[in-house]
Amino acid sequence: MPYVVTRSCCADASCVLACPVNCIHPAPGEPGFAEAEMLHVDPRACVDCGACVTACPVDALKPHTALTAAEQPFLALNAAYYEGDPHPARTPLALVPEQRRLAEAELRVAVVGAGPAGLFAADELLRHPGVRVTVHDRLPTPYGLARAGVAPDHQDTKGVTRLFRDIETQPGFTYRLGVEIGRDLGHEDLLRDHHAVVYAVGAAADRRLGVDGEDLPGSVAATDFVAWYNGHPDHAAASYGPALDGERAVVVGNGNVALDVARILTADPAALARTDIADGALEALRGSRVREVVVLGRRGPAEASFTLPELVALAALDDVDVLVEGYPRDLPADTSPRTALLAELAARTPVPGRRRIVLRFLTVPVRVLGDERATGVEVVRTELRTGTDGTVRAVPTGATETITASLVLRSVGYRARPVPGLPFDEGTGTVPHERGRVAPGVYVAGWIKRGATGFIGTNKTCAEETVAALLDDFDAGLLGPPARDAADGPPVAGPGESGDAVDLGGWQAIDRAERAAGALQGRPRVKITDRDTLLATARPATPGPRRRLPLTVLRRSR
């Protein structure tokens, strides 16, 4: 097989467009694309041209001869995908929306949220001549979870920010960072300057366990812990020192975030020191006594929430034992590649003295133990039962036990908060919409639209749908003109805005400063984690020259 897709795949699908022989699937428009954990190269059709490598924003595609030992499993996974799903009804190429010629001279759109969903929405809008986009975010830095959510030891996945830099330097793109909608500006302020608003605010809150003791010190949301080690300004000052003074941590939930925090807690600090982890977190982890992380899943291995690529990467760790407990004896090892790998891990023998990650299934917490701080969790064993609707449920058996731990992390999912002035469905944690349209002039994209599901690339097709609805409304004359004309000059500050808005030049100044500090230490960057320092770093900057090459050319020129 000439080329192989590896773990860092973001499902952006740029490679699909670049491939001249249509050998990468599932592609946009094909069944399964929206749910795909990663894309796959068909070994029978690949002609070894390397076009996909140039297009990939996260360096996920490699020739089979360049695979590391940890990446070798992806050789078989790519081939196995086509054995199970040959794609009999393939589309000729990835579907590219037709470029529109707008009826009016200019369409101005505000995007709220500078994460992947917001930037993909801006990209889709700017593909059409006559559109100008202003992207707002309450933080002084963009990229959302791509900056503050992706684990620091996954620097290849963070490579998607190169694509975001291409997007933000397009003509017609403007940043207004460090501005919180609902505090500094209201929805009516945005409509004063724009025809429409797209909310791509993500899902910043965590889901709770709903058990006694959950709020004890040392019982922490994994979302907060991830933000802490990634240098998020809201969490950089947090201290988890006392919680790291024991030898065991428990993570409740078994999605990709759970695996992330387990890896970071057991990683060699010397290896983390070569990443962009926040300095404060690095120092705390250097002093950590944690030697074992137990990851709890209430259901069985077949129902685990983590993706196969993340499990492959975890199994390849060479300095940490990855073990499995609670693997059902009656579950065939060849049920799927994931359960086959879990069966292999279940048969491993731990190496004495090594740090370890234990994946434990059929276990659910019922109480966090402790008086003044968390000292462990009381858990109950579960068993799987299939309901009349075919749903597999975990049912408590009544058998309980105690797992001692100094740190308990709940990692049971992200949840969006209500957006001021917009309807909100508490059950789904989303804003009700139709193809992204809340009402003419108001739209949603990303997790606030579909819930906390999918991958970085999922936001691309999500944004395409939302932008199509917005442009349909504009063409139909349903979007009223802004109260202020573009010729009136720069946007007027809202009633609560302090003048601290960071533009593209300001963000580029922050980016340069962080990269320069990183270069001195042999790191990708040293993150500035204090909001005031971020703003001070941005202030002297002026917007740099804009590149005017088409985005497709920019992508292929990397």
N, C-alpha and C positions, 0 to 999 in steps of 0.2 A: 504494500500500500504506500504510494508516494507521500500523501499528506494525512495528518491525523488531527482531529479536534481534541484538545485537552481540557482539564478541569476549569481553567479560567474563562471558558466561553461565557459571554454575556447575552447570547441570543439576539444580538443587534441586527444580524442578517446582512451586514455589509458584504460579507464573503459571498453570499448567495448572488448578489448583483454582479460581483466581480467574476464569478466562475463562468467560463465560456461554454462548459458542457453540462451545466445544471446537475452537478453531482453532490450538492450539499442540501440536506433535508433534515427536518421538515422546513419548508420555506413559507414565508408569509402567504396566506391564502390557502395553504394546505391544512388538512385536518391534523390537529395535534400541535401546531406551531405555538399557540398561546400558552400551552401547558408544558412545552418541552423544557427539560432541565438543561439541555445543551443541544447543539446541532451536530450532525454527523456527516463525514465524508464517505461516499460510496467507493470502496476500493476497486470495484470493477469498472467504474466510469472515469475516475480521476486520471487526467493526462499529465500530471506533474508539471503544470505551468507556473505555479507559485502565485497566481493572481490573488488568491484568497489570503495569502500571507500579508500582502501589501495592504489589503482592505481591512483586515482585522484590527479593531481598536485596542484589543487587550493581549495581543500576541499569543492567542490560544492555538493557532494552527502551526504545526511543525512537520517537517519531513520525518518519516518514520526512523530514519537513521540518526536523527538528533534527539530522540526521546531519552530522557533520563530513566534510571531504574524505577523511580516512583511513577513515571508517566507510562511505562510499558503496558499496564492494564488497559489503557485507552485504545491501544492498537486492536485488541480483541473486541472492545466495546463498540468501536466504530463499525467493525465488520459484522458483529452480531446484530446490530440494529437493523441492517438490511436483510438479514436472514429472517427476522421476525416481521419486518414491515417493508416489503419491497417497493412501496409507493406505486401501485398500479395506475392510479389516476393522477399523474403529475402535471402541474402547471408548467408552461414553457420556461418561465423565469419568475423571480419575485415580482409581485405586483407593485408598480410604481404609480401613485396617484397622478392624474393628469394635471399639468400646470394650468392654473386658472388666470384669466385676464379679468381683473376686477372691473366692475361697472363704473366705480368712482375712482378718482385719482389716487386716493390713499386710504388704507384701513389701518387704524391704530388699535393695538390690542395690549392690555395689561395681563401679564402672567404672574400669578402669586405662587411663589415656590421656585427656588433655583436648584432643585434636585434633578435627577434624571427625568422625571415626568415633565417638569416645567421646561427643561431645556430641549427635550424632544418635541414638545408642543411648539416652542419658539422656532425650532428647526423646520417643522412642518409648515408653519405659517410663512416663514421667510423664503420658502421655495417658490412662492407666488409673487410676481412683481407688484409693487405698490403697497406692500405691507411693512409696517414698523411695529416692533415689539419692545416693550419695557418689562423686564423681569425683576420682580420684587422678592425680597426675602428678609426675614427679621434678623438673620445673622449677617455679619459683615463679610462673610465668605460664602461662595456658592457650592454647588455639587451635592448638597444634602447627605444622604447615606453613603454615597460614593466616597465622600471625604470623612464622615463621622460615623459610618456604620460598617464598612468593609474592614475586616480584621487587618492589622498592620503586617502580618506575615503573609498576606495575599496581595503583594505589590503588583503582581501581574493583573489581577482583577481591577486594581485601581488605575491601570493603564487606560481605562475607558475615559478618564478625564482628558486625554489627548483629543478625543472626539468632541468633548464639551468645549475645549478651547477653540476648536475649529468653528463650532456653532456660535460662540459668543463674539467672534471677530468678524462675523458677516455684516455687510452694510444693512442698516435698519435695526440693529440690535443695540439695546441699552440696558444697563444694570441700574437698579436702585436698591442697593443692599443696606442692611442695618435699619430697615424700616418695617415695622410690624403693622400689619393690617388689622384694624380693630382697636389699635392703641394710637399709633401715629397717623394713620390714614384710615378712612372708612370706605365702604364700597361706593358710596356716592362720590367720594373724592376721586376714585379711580375712573368712574364714568365721566367725570368732569373733563378728563384729558383723553379718554379712549372710547372707541365704539363698543368694545366688549371686554369682558374680564374672564380669564381662564384660571380657576383655582386648582393648583396642583400642590396642595399643602401637605400631602403625605399622611402618615399615621405616627404621630410622635409619642403617644401614650402607650403604656404596657397593659396587657390583660392581667387581672389579678387571680390568685388562687382561690380566695374566699375561704381560707382556713384560719383558725386561731393562731396567734403568734406571728402572723405574716408581717406585721409592722415593727417587730423587734429590731434593734440595731444588729447588723450582720445578716439580716434578711433583706435582700436587695433585688430590684428589678434588673434583669439582664440588659434591658435597653439602657438603663442608667450606667451600668458597669461598662458596656460597650462605648457609650459616649465618653466616659471617663478616660479609658485608655486610648481613645482616639482624639482627645484634646478638644472636645466640644466645649465652647465657652461657658455654657450653663452648668457643666459638671467637672470642669478641670480642677476646681478647688476642693473637690470631694476627697475624703480620706478613708481608705478601706484597710488601713494598717492593722487595727485590732482584729478584723475579720480574717486577716491573712496569717495570724499567729498560730493557727492549728494546722494539723497535717492533712485534713480532709475538707473538701468543699462538695456540696451537692448542688446539681443543676436540675431543676424540675422542668421537663420538656425535652424533646429530642429533635428539634429542627436544626437548620443550619447555624442559627445564632447560638444554640446550645453547644454545638461542636466548636464554634469559634471561641467562646469563653473557656471551654475546657482546654483547648489547645494553648490559649494565651496563659492560662493559670499554670500549665505544666511545661511551658516552653523554657528553653535556656535563655536567661536574660542577655547573655552575650549575643545570641542570634537576634533577639528583639532589638538590641542596640543598633543594629544595621538597618532598621526600618524607620517609619515615620511615627512610631508610637509616641505618645505624649511623654515629656521628660518626667513629670511628676509620677505618672503611672509606672514608668520604667524603674525609677528609684524604689517605689513601693514593692514591685515584683522582685527586685533584687534582694530585698529583705524578707520575702515571703517564705513561710515554712510549709506551704501546701505541697504535698507529695502525691495526693490521690484526688481525682475528681470523679464523682459518681453521677452519671447522667441518667435520670429516671424517665421512663416512658410508660404511660398507663396501659398502652396496648402492646401488641407483639411486634416482632421484627418486621413482618410484612407490612405493617401499618405505620412504621416510623416516618416522621415528617422530613428528615434530612434527605438530601438528594444523593444519588449514587456518586457523582463526581466528588462531593465533599467527603463521602465515606471512603472512597479510594484514596484521597489525599491523607485522610486520618490514618488509614491502615498502613500507609507508606512511611510514617514517622519512624526514624531509626534510633531515637534516643528516649522514646516514651513507649511503654507497653499499652496497647489497646486491647482490652478484654471485653468479653460479652457474658452477661449473666441473664438467666431467664429465657434462654433460647429453647422453645418448645421441642421436645424430642420427636413429636409427630409431624413437624414441619419439614417437608422435603428441602434439602439444601439447594436443589436446582429449580426451585419455584421461580426465581428471578435472579439476575446478576447480583442484586443487592443482598438477598437472603443467602445466596451462595457465599458471598464474601463474609457476611455475618457468621455463617456457620464455620468458616475457616478461622475467624477471629475467636469464636467460642472454643475452638480446639487448641488455642495457643496456651503455652505454659509461660507464666510471668518470669522475668529475669530479676532475681533478688537485687534490691537496692535501687532499681529504676523507678522514676516517676510513672504513674499509670493513670489511664482514663478507662473507667469501667462503664460500659453501656449496659444498663440494667432495664429489662423490659417487664411488663405485667406488674408494675408497681406504681402506686399513687400516694402522694402525701395527704395526711388528714390533719396534721398539726405541726407547726414549727415550735420546737421545744426551747425553753430557756426562761429566765426571769428578767434580768437586766439586759441580756443580749442572747442571740441565737446560739444554741449549743447542739442543735441537731434537728432531725425531723422524725416524726412518727409516721410510718408508712403502712399501707395495707396491700396485700397481694391481690391481684385481680385475675380473672379468667375471661376468655373471649367467648361471646355468644353472638350468633347471627340472628338478627331480627327478621320478622316476616317481610320487611322491605329490602332484605339483603344487606343491611348495614351491620358491620361488625362493631360490637360494643364491648367495652371493658367493664365487667361487673365485679364489685368487691367480693372477696371470699370470706372476709372476717378475720383472716390471719394477719396479725400486726407484728411489727418489729420496730426497733429504734436504730437510726443511723446517726452516729455522732458526727458533728461537723461544726466548724467555726464560721463558715460562710454558706448561706443558702441563697441561690439565685433562681428566681422564677423566670422561665423563658418559654412562656406559653402563647406568645404572639404579640404583635403590635396592634394598636387600635387608634383610629382617628378621633380627634376632638371636634365638636361642632364648630362650624364656621359662622361667625356673627352675620346675621341677616339671611342665611341660607337654611332651607329645610334640612333635617337630619334624621336618619333612621337609626335609632338606638340599637335595634336588633342586629343590623349588619355593620354598623359603624361607618356608614357611607352617606353621601348626599344623594337623594333620589334624582334620577335623570333619565333621559332617553337619548341614547347614543352620545352621551356626554353633555347634552343640552339640559340645563336646569330650567331655563326660560330664555327667550331671545335676548342676547346680550350677556348671559351668565352661563358659564360652562365649567365642567370639572374634568380632570385627567389624573391618572395615577391611582394611588391607594385610596384617596378620598372618593374616588369614583367607583372602584371595583373591590375595595377591601385590601388587606395586606397580603396579597398573593402575587405570584409571578416573580420574574427576574428583571435585571436591568433592561434587557432588550424587550421585555413584554411592554414596557412603557412606550415603545416606538409605535406598535400597532394600536395601542390604546390612544396615543396622541393623534394618529392619523384619523381615527374615527371621530374624535372630538373636533378636530380642526375642520373636517369635512362638514360637520353639522354647523359650525360657526360660519363657514364660507357660504353654505346654503342659505343661512339666514341673512347674511349680508347681501347676497345676490337677489334675495326676495324682498329687499327693502325693509327688513324687520329690525335692523339695528339703527337706533337713532344716532344722529351726529353728536360728537362731544360738545360740551358747553363751551369749551375753550378751543380756539383754532390753533393749529400747530405753529402758525406764523407769529403767535403771541410770545414766543420765546420758551425757555425751559419751564417744566412743570412747576406749579406753585406748591410750596410746602403745605401739608395738611395742618390742622389745628394743633395736633400733638407732636408734629415732627420737629426735631431739634436742630436740623441742619446737618446731621451726622450721616446722611445718605452716602454710600460708597458707590462710585460709578465703575465702569470697566477699567479705567486707568488706576483707580484706587485698588481694585482687586489685583491687577497686574503688579502693583508695587508690593502688596502683601506676598504674592506668589514669588516674586523675585527675592524678597528678603528671606523667606523661608527656605528657598532652594539654596541661596548663598550660604546660609547658616548650616544647612545640611551638607553641602559640599566640603566644608571645613572638617566635618566629622565622618565623612564617608557614608552619608545617609541620603535618602531621596529628598528629604526636607526636615527641618526642625519646626514644628508647628508653633505658631503664636497662639496661645490659648486664652489670653486675657483680652476682653472686649476693648478696653480703653487703649491697650497697646496696639491692637488691630486697627482701631480707628486712627491712632496717631501715625501708624505706618502708612496708611492709605492717604492721609491728608496731603503730603507734598506732591503727590502724583498728579499728572495731567493725562487725559486719554491719549494713548499711543495711536500711531497711524493704523488705519484699518486695511487689512488685506482684501482685495476685491476679486480674488480668484473664486470661481464657483466651488461650492462645498465638495462636490464630487472630485474635483481636481485636487483640492487640499487633502482629502482622505487618501488618495492614491499616491500623493507625493511624499507621504511619511516614510 
